[in-house]
Amino acid sequence: MRIWVTRTEPGATRLGDALRAAGHDAWVRPVLRVEHVSTPVPHGAFDLTVFLSEHAVRGALANGWQRTPALAIGPATRAALDEHDIAAAIPDVASSEGIAVHLADTPPARVLLATGEGGRDALPDLLGEQGKAVIAWRLYRRLPVRDPLPAGPEIDAIVAGSAGGLRVAADLWFASGRGGAVPLIVPSARVAETARGIGFTRILVGPGAGVHATVATIGGMGRETRTP
């Protein structure tokens, strides 16, 4: 099965390697690139910093983050913190919803959200419903890579990591004359909703965006027919 991995680096390469190890033909072609920005730490004391990506970890450390207890969205983000001897918890499910569940029983707190510019993230609203004050620290931006897709080889499935990346991938996919029935693997119900709205009809929602979760979701698809 040939799978188009649209996520940003370095996670795209890691996922591609894992898919190949599982017997798939991974085509690693990110549709977004990351550009870090210089931005000071928001004022005030924080009880917790939530990191939504590896890029957020690198940006926070480059912009003078004062260490607090940390929560990483998933294993790759925690590994980026581990490289700097920063211990971090992770939720059971690598998603904004998973973070909200993880923090549901904790007391009200002031939370610093290390994230990127753009996109729609439900986490501030979810944590706000728990009585937490969330301050977003936007440390990077995602820029689209709009190189047209080649006519071949054929692609059997697509992996998208975010709604923003999915929109770029969809533009390229449909512009190449391909249809919306291709299996599409997404990390959350929120991204699945976006996928339905832009024309995809076969959507598989994995338990988060982690490598193992994505490989397992694809493994459960069974034998697929090639998509023209």
Order of alpha helices (4+ residues) and beta strands (2+ residues): beta-alpha-beta-beta-beta-alpha-beta-alpha-beta-alpha-beta-alpha-beta-beta-beta-alpha-beta-alpha-beta-alpha
